[in-house]
Amino acid sequence: MEQDPVVIPPARKLTLRRVSTGEMIPVHGERFILGRAPGLADHVITGNLRISRVHASIIYSNDTYYIQDEGSTNKTKVNGAVIAPYTPVALRHSDTVELDTEQFIILEY
């Protein structure tokens, strides 16, 4: 009988604070999808139709969190700079992430 692989949780934890609502969004797993499509996104962003169904992913790899734009129509920014689609960008505590005009503050602990 084969055993299930052991899943080791990240050494660091990441939470997003949605600026417009104050909502706190805990990130979990190796890939956490942000978008507006239930069933496709791990966290569904409501109230903003400019967010793509699958807008961006937060990826945990090598003890670092990254954000990656998933080819969204209205772009993803980190600290005001547009990031290239499908190119992971490292995140740090207090960075600002924008999915179109929706702002999130990175809280890492």
MIKOL-968535 format. One line per 3 residues: number of its first residue (from 1); for each residue x, z, y of N, C-alpha, C, CB. Coordinates in nm, 2 decimals. Atoms other than C-alpha are relative to their C-alpha. Glycine has a CB too. Example, Ala and Ser with C-alpha at 12.3 -4.5 7.8 and 13.67 -1.06 7.14 Angstrom:
% MIKOL-968535
1) 0.09:0.00:-0.12:1.23:0.78:-0.45:0.09:0.00:0.12:-0.10:0.12:0.00 ~ -0.09:0.00:-0.11:1.37:0.71:-0.11:-0.08:0.08:0.11:0.04:-0.14:0.05;
% end
This chain:
% MIKOL-968535
1) 0.08:0.00:-0.12:0.00:0.00:0.00:0.09:0.00:0.12:-0.09:0.12:0.00 ~ -0.08:0.02:-0.13:0.14:-0.11:0.34:-0.05:0.10:0.10:-0.01:-0.14:0.05 ~ 0.04:-0.09:-0.11:0.14:0.14:0.62:-0.01:-0.07:0.13:0.10:0.12:0.01;
4) 0.02:0.06:-0.13:0.02:0.06:0.97:0.13:0.03:0.08:-0.12:0.05:0.07 ~ -0.12:-0.03:-0.08:0.31:0.03:1.22:-0.03:0.11:0.10:0.04:-0.13:0.08 ~ 0.01:-0.11:-0.10:0.37:0.33:1.44:0.01:-0.05:0.14:0.12:0.10:-0.03;
7) 0.01:0.04:-0.14:0.27:0.27:1.80:0.06:0.11:0.08:-0.14:-0.03:0.04 ~ -0.07:-0.10:-0.09:0.50:0.45:2.05:-0.06:-0.02:0.14:0.15:-0.01:-0.01 ~ 0.05:0.02:-0.13:0.33:0.51:2.38:0.11:-0.01:0.11:-0.09:0.12:0.05;
10) -0.10:0.02:-0.10:0.52:0.41:2.70:0.05:0.13:0.05:-0.06:-0.08:0.12 ~ -0.06:-0.12:-0.06:0.76:0.67:2.84:-0.05:0.02:0.14:0.16:-0.02:0.00 ~ 0.06:-0.01:-0.13:0.61:0.60:3.18:-0.14:-0.04:0.00:0.08:-0.09:0.10;
13) 0.14:0.03:-0.01:0.25:0.59:3.28:-0.02:-0.07:0.14:-0.09:0.12:-0.02 ~ 0.03:0.08:-0.12:0.10:0.35:3.54:-0.15:0.01:0.03:0.05:-0.15:-0.01 ~ 0.14:0.00:-0.05:-0.22:0.38:3.74:0.00:-0.08:0.12:-0.05:0.15:0.03;
16) 0.03:0.08:-0.12:-0.36:0.14:4.00:-0.10:0.07:0.08:-0.04:-0.15:-0.04 ~ 0.10:-0.05:-0.09:-0.54:0.27:4.30:-0.06:-0.12:0.08:0.05:0.11:0.09 ~ 0.07:0.11:-0.07:-0.80:0.01:4.42:-0.02:0.05:0.15:-0.13:-0.04:-0.07;
19) 0.01:-0.05:-0.14:-0.77:0.04:4.80:-0.14:-0.01:0.06:0.09:-0.09:0.09 ~ 0.14:0.01:-0.05:-1.13:-0.08:4.88:-0.09:0.10:-0.04:-0.05:-0.14:-0.03 ~ 0.10:-0.09:0.06:-1.30:0.17:4.66:0.06:0.14:-0.03:-0.06:-0.05:-0.12;
22) -0.06:-0.12:0.04:-1.04:0.44:4.59:0.00:0.02:-0.15:-0.07:0.12:0.06 ~ 0.01:-0.01:0.14:-1.10:0.38:4.22:0.15:0.01:-0.06:-0.07:-0.12:-0.06 ~ -0.13:-0.01:0.07:-0.81:0.49:3.99:-0.01:-0.06:-0.14:0.04:0.16:-0.02;
25) 0.01:0.09:0.12:-0.74:0.25:3.70:0.13:0.03:-0.08:-0.01:-0.15:0.04 ~ -0.12:-0.03:0.09:-0.51:0.39:3.42:0.03:-0.13:-0.08:-0.03:0.12:-0.09 ~ -0.05:0.12:0.07:-0.31:0.11:3.26:0.04:0.05:-0.14:0.12:-0.07:0.07;
28) -0.04:-0.04:0.14:-0.27:0.12:2.88:0.03:-0.12:-0.08:-0.12:0.08:-0.07 ~ -0.04:0.11:0.09:-0.11:-0.09:2.61:0.12:-0.08:0.06:-0.12:-0.09:-0.02 ~ -0.12:0.08:-0.05:0.17:-0.34:2.63:-0.04:-0.12:0.09:0.07:-0.06:-0.13;
31) 0.05:0.10:-0.09:-0.05:-0.60:2.81:-0.14:0.05:0.04:-0.01:-0.14:-0.07 ~ 0.12:-0.05:-0.06:-0.33:-0.49:3.04:-0.05:-0.11:0.09:0.01:0.14:0.07 ~ 0.05:0.12:-0.08:-0.55:-0.78:3.18:-0.10:0.05:0.10:-0.07:-0.10:-0.10;
34) 0.09:-0.02:-0.11:-0.72:-0.76:3.52:-0.07:-0.13:0.03:0.08:0.05:0.12 ~ 0.08:0.12:-0.03:-1.00:-1.00:3.60:-0.14:0.04:0.02:0.01:-0.11:-0.11 ~ 0.14:-0.03:-0.02:-1.37:-1.03:3.65:-0.09:-0.03:-0.12:-0.05:-0.07:0.12;
37) 0.08:0.04:0.12:-1.48:-1.14:3.30:0.00:0.11:-0.11:0.06:-0.13:-0.06 ~ 0.02:-0.10:0.11:-1.62:-0.87:3.07:0.04:-0.07:-0.14:-0.14:0.06:0.00 ~ -0.03:0.06:0.13:-1.48:-0.93:2.72:0.14:-0.06:0.00:-0.10:-0.09:-0.04;
40) -0.13:0.07:-0.01:-1.16:-1.10:2.85:0.10:0.10:0.07:-0.01:-0.13:0.08 ~ -0.08:-0.09:-0.07:-1.03:-0.84:3.09:0.00:0.15:-0.05:-0.03:0.00:0.15 ~ 0.00:-0.14:0.04:-0.92:-0.48:3.00:-0.06:0.08:0.12:0.14:0.05:-0.02;
43) 0.07:-0.06:-0.11:-1.04:-0.38:3.35:-0.07:-0.11:0.08:0.10:0.08:0.09 ~ 0.08:0.10:-0.08:-1.32:-0.58:3.52:-0.01:0.04:0.14:-0.14:-0.01:-0.07 ~ 0.01:-0.03:-0.14:-1.30:-0.60:3.89:-0.13:-0.06:0.05:0.13:-0.07:0.08;
46) 0.13:0.05:-0.04:-1.64:-0.62:4.04:0.00:-0.01:0.15:-0.11:0.10:-0.04 ~ 0.03:0.01:-0.15:-1.77:-0.71:4.39:0.10:-0.10:0.07:0.02:0.13:0.06 ~ -0.09:0.10:-0.06:-1.51:-0.99:4.45:0.00:-0.13:-0.08:0.14:0.06:0.02;
49) 0.00:0.12:0.08:-1.59:-1.34:4.33:0.12:-0.09:0.01:-0.12:-0.08:0.04 ~ -0.13:0.08:-0.01:-1.25:-1.47:4.44:0.10:0.04:-0.11:0.06:0.02:0.14 ~ -0.09:-0.04:0.11:-1.09:-1.28:4.15:-0.03:-0.09:-0.12:-0.03:0.15:-0.04;
52) 0.02:0.09:0.12:-1.04:-1.51:3.85:-0.05:0.08:-0.12:0.13:-0.08:-0.03 ~ 0.05:-0.07:0.12:-1.19:-1.43:3.51:0.11:0.07:-0.07:-0.06:-0.11:-0.10 ~ -0.12:-0.07:0.04:-0.84:-1.35:3.39:0.10:-0.03:0.11:0.05:-0.06:-0.15;
55) -0.08:0.02:-0.12:-0.64:-1.31:3.71:0.15:0.03:-0.02:-0.06:0.09:0.11 ~ -0.14:-0.05:0.01:-0.33:-1.11:3.62:0.01:0.09:-0.12:0.06:0.06:0.13 ~ -0.02:-0.09:0.11:-0.17:-0.91:3.34:0.11:0.10:0.05:0.05:-0.07:-0.13;
58) -0.11:-0.10:-0.01:0.04:-0.59:3.36:0.06:0.02:-0.14:-0.05:0.14:0.06 ~ -0.07:0.01:0.13:0.30:-0.60:3.09:0.10:0.12:0.00:0.07:-0.13:-0.02 ~ -0.10:-0.11:0.02:0.51:-0.30:2.96:0.10:-0.05:-0.10:-0.07:0.13:-0.04;
61) -0.11:0.05:0.09:0.85:-0.41:2.82:0.13:0.07:0.05:0.00:-0.15:0.01 ~ -0.13:-0.06:-0.03:1.19:-0.24:2.80:-0.01:0.11:0.10:0.09:-0.11:0.05 ~ 0.02:-0.11:-0.09:1.06:0.07:2.98:-0.02:-0.03:0.14:0.13:0.09:-0.01;
64) 0.03:0.05:-0.14:0.95:-0.13:3.28:-0.14:-0.07:0.00:0.11:-0.10:0.05 ~ 0.13:0.06:-0.02:0.61:-0.24:3.40:0.02:-0.13:0.09:-0.11:0.09:0.07 ~ -0.01:0.12:-0.07:0.57:-0.60:3.52:-0.15:-0.05:0.03:0.08:-0.11:-0.08;
67) 0.13:0.07:-0.02:0.28:-0.80:3.67:0.03:-0.15:-0.01:-0.06:0.04:0.14 ~ -0.01:0.14:0.01:0.22:-1.16:3.59:-0.13:-0.07:0.04:0.04:-0.04:-0.15 ~ 0.11:0.08:-0.03:-0.02:-1.40:3.75:-0.04:-0.09:-0.12:0.02:-0.08:0.13;
70) 0.04:0.08:0.11:-0.22:-1.58:3.48:-0.06:-0.13:0.04:-0.11:0.08:-0.08 ~ 0.05:0.13:-0.05:-0.27:-1.90:3.67:-0.13:0.01:0.08:-0.02:-0.09:-0.12 ~ 0.12:-0.02:-0.08:-0.53:-1.76:3.90:-0.02:-0.10:0.11:0.00:0.14:0.06;
73) 0.03:0.09:-0.11:-0.70:-1.98:4.16:0.05:0.05:0.13:-0.15:-0.03:0.01 ~ -0.03:-0.06:-0.13:-0.64:-1.74:4.45:0.12:0.09:0.01:-0.12:0.08:0.04 ~ -0.14:-0.06:0.00:-0.29:-1.61:4.36:0.00:0.15:-0.01:0.06:-0.03:0.13;
76) -0.04:-0.14:0.01:-0.13:-1.27:4.31:0.12:0.02:0.09:0.03:0.05:-0.15 ~ -0.11:-0.03:-0.09:0.10:-1.10:4.56:0.05:0.14:-0.04:-0.04:-0.01:0.14 ~ -0.07:-0.13:0.01:0.35:-0.81:4.53:0.07:0.02:0.13:0.10:0.00:-0.12;
79) -0.05:-0.03:-0.13:0.43:-0.65:4.86:0.00:-0.11:0.10:0.15:0.05:-0.02 ~ 0.02:0.11:-0.10:0.30:-0.95:5.05:0.05:-0.13:-0.05:0.05:0.04:0.12 ~ -0.06:0.12:0.05:0.49:-1.21:4.85:-0.08:-0.06:-0.12:0.15:0.02:-0.04;
82) 0.07:0.06:0.11:0.30:-1.46:4.63:0.10:-0.02:-0.11:-0.05:-0.14:0.05 ~ -0.09:0.02:0.12:0.44:-1.46:4.28:-0.04:-0.12:-0.08:-0.02:0.13:-0.10 ~ 0.03:0.12:0.08:0.47:-1.77:4.06:-0.08:0.03:-0.12:0.14:-0.07:-0.03;
85) 0.08:-0.02:0.12:0.22:-1.81:3.78:0.09:0.02:-0.12:-0.10:-0.11:-0.02 ~ -0.06:-0.02:0.13:0.33:-1.69:3.44:0.15:0.05:0.01:0.00:-0.13:-0.08 ~ -0.14:-0.05:-0.02:0.65:-1.53:3.58:-0.01:0.15:0.03:0.07:-0.07:0.12;
88) 0.01:-0.14:-0.02:0.67:-1.15:3.53:0.08:0.05:0.12:0.03:0.08:-0.13 ~ -0.07:-0.07:-0.11:0.77:-0.94:3.84:-0.01:0.15:-0.02:-0.07:-0.05:0.14 ~ 0.00:-0.15:0.02:0.88:-0.58:3.80:-0.07:0.07:0.11:0.15:0.05:0.00;
91) 0.07:-0.09:-0.09:0.67:-0.31:3.96:0.07:0.13:0.01:-0.15:0.02:-0.05 ~ -0.06:-0.13:-0.02:0.78:0.01:4.12:-0.11:0.08:0.07:0.12:-0.01:0.10 ~ 0.09:-0.09:-0.06:0.60:0.32:4.24:-0.02:-0.04:0.15:0.05:0.14:-0.02;
94) 0.04:0.02:-0.14:0.41:0.26:4.57:0.00:-0.15:0.04:0.08:0.07:0.09 ~ 0.01:0.15:-0.03:0.43:-0.13:4.54:-0.15:-0.03:0.03:0.05:-0.08:-0.11 ~ 0.13:0.05:-0.03:0.12:-0.31:4.68:-0.02:-0.13:-0.08:-0.03:-0.02:0.15;
97) 0.04:0.12:0.07:-0.04:-0.57:4.45:-0.13:-0.05:0.06:-0.01:0.03:-0.15 ~ 0.12:0.06:-0.05:-0.30:-0.81:4.58:-0.04:-0.11:-0.10:0.02:-0.06:0.14 ~ 0.06:0.11:0.08:-0.53:-1.02:4.36:-0.10:-0.06:0.10:-0.08:0.06:-0.13;
100) 0.06:0.06:-0.11:-0.65:-1.26:4.63:0.00:0.11:0.12:-0.15:-0.04:-0.03 ~ 0.00:-0.09:-0.11:-0.76:-1.01:4.90:-0.02:0.15:-0.05:-0.10:-0.03:0.11 ~ 0.03:-0.13:0.05:-0.82:-0.71:4.67:0.14:0.07:-0.02:-0.07:-0.01:-0.14;
103) -0.12:-0.07:0.00:-0.54:-0.46:4.72:0.00:0.12:-0.10:0.04:0.05:0.13 ~ -0.02:-0.11:0.09:-0.40:-0.21:4.46:0.13:0.06:0.03:-0.01:-0.04:-0.15 ~ -0.13:-0.07:-0.01:-0.13:0.06:4.50:0.04:0.04:-0.14:-0.02:0.12:0.10;
106) -0.06:-0.04:0.12:0.10:0.12:4.21:0.04:0.15:0.00:0.12:-0.09:-0.04 ~ -0.04:-0.14:0.02:0.13:0.48:4.10:0.06:0.02:-0.14:-0.13:0.10:0.02 ~ -0.07:-0.01:0.13:0.39:0.54:3.83:0.06:0.14:-0.01:0.12:-0.10:-0.01;
109) -0.05:-0.13:0.02:0.48:0.87:3.68:0.04:0.02:-0.15:-0.11:0.10:0.03;
% end
